[in-house]
Amino acid sequence: MFDRRLITHFDWTLLFAVLIIAGIGVLNLYSATASWDMATPYYLKQLSWMGAGLLVALAVCTVDYRHLEHLAFFFYGVAVALLLYVILFGKTSMGATRWINLGFFNLQPSEVMKIVMIITLGRYFSRKGAVRGLSLRDLGGPLLLLGLPALLIMKQPDLGTSLMLIFIAGTVVLFVGVRRATLVSLALMGLSAVAGGWFLLRDYKKERIRTFLDPERDPFGSGYHIIQSKIAVGSGGFFGKGFMKGTQSQLSFLPERHTDFAFSVFAEEWGFAGCLALLLLYLFLVIWGIYIARRASDHFGMALAIGVVAMFFWHIVVNLGMVIGLLPVVGVPLPLFSYGGTSLITTMIGTGLLLNVSMRRFMF
C-alpha cells in the first residue's frame, strides 16, 4: 500500500535549488555557444539531458534507497566491468579512452562509478562501523574497493575523475570516523603516493602541473586556458559586462567555455555579484544535503547523503579552483553548469538519492 507521507515529505526545497542552478547553467551555455553554427545547439541538448535527468531523479525516488544496500556489490561489479570494457573497446577522443558509444549517447562509466562507489561504501560502513574510529586495518577493504576503479580510471587516462573518486571516498571515511594514528598514516601514505605518482604521470599531465605553477611559461600553449580564464573572470568586475557581452567568450578567446570553463563565461558577464549569488546557491545545496544526512533514519541513508554531498562539494571546489588558477586543470565539470550528458545525469541521480533519503526520514 502506497504511503502518502512520501508525497507530503517530498523535498521541494532541494529540487527547486537544483532546477534554479541548472536553469542558470542553460542560460550561460546559450551565451557561451551563441556564435557556434550547429544543427542542435548545446543549450538545447543540455535542456534535453536536464529533462531526462529529472525523470531519472524522480525514478530513483520511487525505489526505497534501503534496497540499494543489498544491490551495492552487484552495481560495483557491473561498474568495474564497464571500466574494463572502456579500456579494451572504448571510444577514444583527444588521446583519452573514456566512453562507450551507445549510438545515441556516449556513456562515460567513470562518472557512473562515483554513484556506485557512494552506494558501495555506504553499504560497507553501515555494517562495519567502528565505535572508537577506524584503524588502518579497518580501511583495508574500502581501500581495495576504491583502488581498483581508481586505477582503471587513471589508465584511461582521467586523473580528474580518479581524484574525485578518492576525495568522495575520503569524505565518507572521515564521516564514519577515523583514529588519529590512522589519519597520520594515511597522510604519510598520501604524500608518498603524490611523490611517486609524479613519475607515473603522462607528459601532458606533468605539463599541466608545471603550467599551473607558472602559466606564463607557455602563454600560447598549455598556459593559454588558465590565462584566458583568469582574464575573463577578472574583467567581469563587480557587476559584469552583461548577458552575451563578454568579450573573452563571445570573441572565442576562452577555450572549452561550454564545459570546464563555463564558470569563466558567467563570471565575465555577471561579475562578482553574479558569482556570489551562484556560490550561495551551491553553498545552500551543500548545507541542505548535510541537513538531509543528519535527519536520515539509518546509517546507510546518512552515508549515502554524505557521499552525494561530497561529490557535489569536491566538483564545485576543484572546478572553481581550476578556472581561477588555484588548482591545476584536471577536467572536472561544474555540477549542473558544465555541458555534458553523463555528468548531468550522474548529478541528477545524486539528487534523486538525496530526495529519496529525505522523503523516507520518518520510516524506520
C-alpha positions in Angstrom: 0.0 0.0 0.0 1.4 3.4 -1.0 2.4 5.6 1.9 1.0 9.1 1.4 3.7 10.5 3.7 6.2 10.0 0.9 4.5 12.8 -1.1 3.9 15.1 1.9 7.6 14.7 2.9 8.9 15.3 -0.7 11.8 17.8 -0.5 10.7 20.5 -2.9 13.3 22.9 -1.5 16.1 20.7 -2.7 14.5 20.1 -6.1 13.9 23.9 -6.7 17.5 24.7 -5.7 18.8 22.2 -8.2 16.5 23.4 -11.0 17.4 27.1 -10.4 21.2 26.3 -10.7 20.6 24.1 -13.8 18.4 26.9 -15.4 21.2 29.4 -14.9 23.6 26.9 -16.4 21.5 26.5 -19.5 21.3 30.3 -20.0 25.1 30.5 -19.5 25.5 27.8 -22.1 23.3 29.7 -24.5 25.5 32.7 -24.2 28.8 30.7 -24.4 27.9 28.9 -27.6 25.6 31.6 -29.3 28.2 32.1 -32.1 28.6 28.4 -32.9 26.8 27.2 -36.0 25.3 23.8 -35.0 22.3 21.8 -36.1 21.3 21.3 -32.5 22.8 23.9 -30.2 24.4 22.8 -27.0 21.9 24.6 -24.7 19.1 22.5 -26.3 21.0 19.3 -25.8 21.6 20.3 -22.2 17.9 21.0 -21.8 17.1 17.6 -23.1 19.6 16.0 -20.7 18.1 18.0 -17.9 14.7 16.7 -18.7 16.0 13.2 -18.8 17.9 13.7 -15.6 14.8 15.0 -13.9 12.9 11.9 -14.8 15.8 9.7 -13.6 15.9 11.6 -10.3 12.2 11.1 -9.8 12.5 7.4 -10.8 15.3 7.0 -8.2 12.9 8.4 -5.6 10.3 5.8 -6.2 12.5 2.9 -5.0 13.3 2.8 -1.3 17.0 3.6 -1.0 17.4 0.7 1.5 17.0 -1.8 -1.3 20.2 -0.4 -2.9 22.1 -1.6 0.2 21.5 -5.2 -1.0 22.5 -4.5 -4.6 25.6 -2.4 -3.8 28.2 -5.1 -4.7 26.3 -6.1 -7.8 26.4 -2.5 -9.0 30.1 -2.3 -8.1 30.8 -5.4 -10.2 28.9 -4.0 -13.2 30.6 -0.6 -13.0 34.1 -2.2 -12.8 33.2 -4.4 -15.8 32.2 -1.3 -17.8 35.5 0.4 -16.9 37.4 -2.7 -18.2 35.3 -2.6 -21.3 36.2 1.0 -21.9 39.9 0.2 -21.7 39.6 -2.6 -24.2 36.9 -1.3 -26.6 36.1 2.2 -25.6 35.8 5.3 -27.8 39.0 7.4 -28.0 38.9 11.1 -28.3 41.7 13.7 -27.8 44.1 11.0 -26.5 41.7 9.6 -23.9 39.6 6.5 -23.9 36.7 7.2 -21.6 33.4 6.5 -23.4 31.2 3.6 -24.6 29.4 4.5 -27.9 25.8 3.6 -27.5 24.8 5.2 -30.8 22.5 7.9 -29.4 24.7 8.6 -26.4 28.4 8.3 -25.3 28.3 6.6 -21.8 31.2 7.6 -19.5 31.4 4.7 -16.9 33.8 6.6 -14.7 31.0 9.1 -13.9 28.7 6.2 -13.1 31.4 4.8 -10.8 31.1 7.9 -8.5 27.5 7.0 -7.6 28.3 3.3 -7.4 31.2 4.0 -5.0 29.0 6.1 -2.8 26.4 3.2 -2.6 29.2 0.6 -2.0 30.9 2.5 0.7 27.5 3.2 2.3 26.8 -0.5 2.3 30.2 -1.3 3.7 30.3 1.2 6.6 26.6 0.7 7.5 27.5 -2.8 8.7 31.2 -2.3 9.8 31.3 1.0 11.7 33.9 1.3 14.5 32.9 2.9 17.8 36.5 4.1 18.5 37.1 5.1 15.0 38.5 3.2 12.0 42.0 1.8 12.2 44.3 1.3 9.3 43.3 -2.4 9.2 39.6 -1.5 9.1 40.3 0.5 6.0 41.9 -2.4 4.1 38.6 -3.4 2.5 37.5 0.1 1.5 40.9 0.9 0.0 40.7 -2.2 -2.1 37.2 -1.3 -3.3 38.5 2.2 -4.1 41.8 1.2 -5.6 40.6 -1.0 -8.4 38.3 1.6 -10.1 40.7 4.5 -9.4 43.5 2.7 -11.2 41.2 1.7 -14.1 40.0 5.3 -14.5 43.6 6.6 -14.3 44.5 4.2 -17.1 42.0 5.9 -19.5 43.7 8.4 -18.6 41.3 10.6 -16.5 43.2 12.0 -13.5 40.4 14.4 -12.5 37.7 11.7 -12.1 40.0 9.3 -10.3 40.9 12.1 -7.9 37.2 12.9 -7.4 36.6 9.2 -6.6 39.4 9.4 -3.9 38.0 12.7 -2.5 34.5 11.3 -2.2 35.6 8.1 -0.6 37.9 10.0 1.8 35.0 12.3 2.9 32.8 9.3 3.6 35.6 7.7 5.6 36.1 10.8 7.7 32.3 11.0 8.3 32.3 7.4 9.6 35.2 8.3 11.9 39.0 7.6 11.8 41.5 7.3 14.6 44.2 9.9 14.9 47.0 7.4 14.2 45.2 6.2 11.1 44.9 9.8 9.8 48.7 10.3 10.3 49.4 7.1 8.5 47.1 7.9 5.6 48.7 11.4 5.3 52.1 9.9 5.0 50.9 7.3 2.5 49.2 10.1 0.5 52.4 12.2 0.4 54.4 9.2 -0.7 51.9 8.4 -3.4 52.0 12.0 -4.7 55.8 11.9 -4.8 55.9 8.6 -6.5 52.9 9.3 -8.7 54.7 12.2 -10.5 56.9 9.6 -12.3 53.7 7.7 -13.4 52.0 10.8 -14.9 52.0 11.3 -18.7 53.9 14.1 -20.1 50.8 16.3 -20.8 49.7 15.9 -17.2 53.1 17.0 -15.9 52.9 19.9 -18.3 49.6 20.9 -16.8 51.0 20.9 -13.3 54.1 22.9 -14.4 51.7 25.3 -16.2 49.6 25.6 -13.0 52.7 26.7 -11.1 53.7 29.2 -13.8 51.2 29.8 -16.6 53.3 32.4 -18.3 56.0 29.8 -19.2 53.8 28.8 -22.2 51.2 31.5 -22.8 50.1 30.3 -26.2 50.3 26.6 -25.4 49.5 24.8 -22.2 49.1 28.0 -20.2 46.6 29.5 -22.6 43.5 28.1 -20.9 44.4 29.4 -17.5 45.5 32.8 -18.6 42.3 33.4 -20.7 40.1 32.1 -17.9 41.7 34.5 -15.3 41.3 37.4 -17.7 37.6 36.5 -18.2 36.9 36.2 -14.5 38.9 39.4 -13.6 37.4 41.5 -16.4 33.9 40.9 -15.1 34.4 43.5 -12.3 31.7 43.9 -9.7 28.5 43.7 -11.9 29.9 42.1 -15.1 29.7 43.1 -18.7 26.2 41.9 -19.2 24.5 38.8 -20.7 26.1 37.8 -24.0 28.5 40.8 -23.8 31.6 39.0 -22.5 34.5 39.7 -24.9 36.7 36.8 -23.9 33.8 34.3 -24.5 32.0 35.9 -27.4 35.2 36.6 -29.4 36.3 33.0 -28.8 39.4 33.7 -26.7 38.2 31.4 -24.0 38.6 27.7 -24.8 36.3 24.9 -23.5 33.8 27.6 -22.5 30.9 25.3 -22.6 32.4 22.6 -20.4 35.3 23.0 -17.9 35.4 26.9 -18.2 31.7 27.6 -18.2 32.0 29.5 -14.9 34.6 31.8 -16.5 31.9 32.9 -19.0 29.4 33.5 -16.2 32.0 35.5 -14.1 32.8 37.7 -17.1 29.1 38.5 -17.9 27.7 38.7 -14.3 30.7 39.9 -12.3 31.4 39.4 -8.6 27.7 40.0 -7.7 26.5 37.2 -10.0 29.3 34.8 -8.9 28.4 35.5 -5.3 24.7 34.7 -5.9 25.7 31.4 -7.7 28.1 30.4 -5.0 25.4 31.0 -2.4 23.1 28.7 -4.3 25.8 26.0 -4.3 26.5 26.6 -0.6 22.8 26.2 0.1 22.8 22.9 -1.9 25.7 21.5 0.2 24.3 22.6 3.5 20.8 21.3 2.7 22.4 17.9 1.7 24.2 17.8 5.1 20.8 18.6 6.8 19.3 15.7 5.0 22.1 13.4 6.1 21.6 14.4 9.8 17.9 13.6 9.6 18.3 10.3 7.8 16.6 7.4 9.6 19.6 5.0 9.3 23.4 4.8 8.9 23.1 3.7 5.2 21.0 6.7 4.4 23.4 9.0 6.2 26.4 7.6 4.3 24.5 7.9 1.0 23.6 11.6 1.6 27.1 12.5 2.8 28.6 10.8 -0.3 26.4 12.7 -2.7 27.2 16.0 -0.8 30.9 15.2 -1.1 30.5 14.6 -4.8 28.8 18.0 -5.3 31.3 19.8 -2.9 34.5 18.5 -4.5 33.3 19.1 -8.0 32.5 22.7 -7.1 35.8 23.3 -5.3 38.0 21.7 -7.9 36.3 23.3 -10.9 36.3 26.8 -9.4 39.9 26.3 -8.3 40.8 25.4 -11.9 39.2 28.4 -13.5 40.7 31.0 -11.2 44.2 29.4 -11.3 44.3 28.0 -7.7 44.4 24.3 -8.9 45.7 22.5 -11.9 43.4 22.0 -14.9 42.2 18.3 -14.5 39.0 18.4 -16.5 36.4 18.4 -13.6 33.0 19.8 -14.7 30.9 22.2 -12.5 27.7 20.3 -11.4 24.5 21.4 -13.3 26.5 24.1 -15.1 29.1 22.5 -17.5 27.8 20.8 -20.6 27.8 17.0 -20.6 25.1 14.3 -20.6 26.7 11.7 -18.3 27.8 14.3 -15.8 24.4 15.9 -15.7 22.6 12.5 -15.4 25.1 11.5 -12.6 24.4 14.7 -10.8 20.6 14.1 -11.1 21.0 10.5 -9.8 22.8 12.0 -6.8 19.9 14.5 -6.4 17.4 11.6 -6.6 19.3 9.8 -3.8 19.2 12.9 -1.6 15.4 13.3 -2.3 15.0 9.6 -1.5 16.7 9.7 1.8 14.9 13.0 2.7 11.4 11.7 2.0 11.9 8.5 3.9 13.4 10.0 7.0 10.3 9.1 9.1 10.5 5.4 8.1 12.3 3.0 10.4 
